[in-house]
Amino acid sequence: MPSSHKKSFLPQKTCLTCGRPFTWRKKWEKVWDEVKYCSDACRKKKKTSNTQV
């Protein structure tokens, strides 16, 4: 019988580029404090959005 896991207890942050919330991922376990963007696409966009400001 498969057990369902609720992920509502995981920490969340807001992406600095798109403003959408994203939740903790296992691959970010050691660097969670340094994570600022929800995806590689947003991380790449930050360079262009910072120069426009």
N, C-alpha and C positions, 0 to 999 in steps of 0.2 A: 504494500500500500504506500503510494508516494505521499510524502509529507509536504505540506505547503509552507513556504517560508515567507513571512511578511517582512518587507524591507523598509517599513515606515520608521523603524528605530535607527536607521543608519544616518550619520551626519550629512548635512547638505550645505552647499555653498552656492553663490550666484556667480555666473560667468561674467567676467569683466567686459567681454566683447559684446555678447548678445543679450545678456541680462537674464537668461533662463537659469532656473535652479538645476543643479546636478548633484547626484549622491555619491558617496564614498564608493570606491572600487578597490578590490583586493590588490590590484597592481599599484595603487597609490598608497598602500599601507604605510610605507616608510617615509613618504614625502608629502603626506596629506596637507601639512602646513604650508607647503610651497606651491600646491596646485591652485591655479587661478582661472584656468580656462576649461570649458567642458569638452573640447575636442581639439584635434590638430588643426582643423580648419579655422577655428576661432583664435588659436594661438598664432597662426600665420597672419590672420587679419589684423591682429593687434599692432603690428608694425606699421601698416598703412593708416590705421585709425589714429595712432598717436601722432603721426606727422601732419595730419589734417587739423588737429586741434590747435 
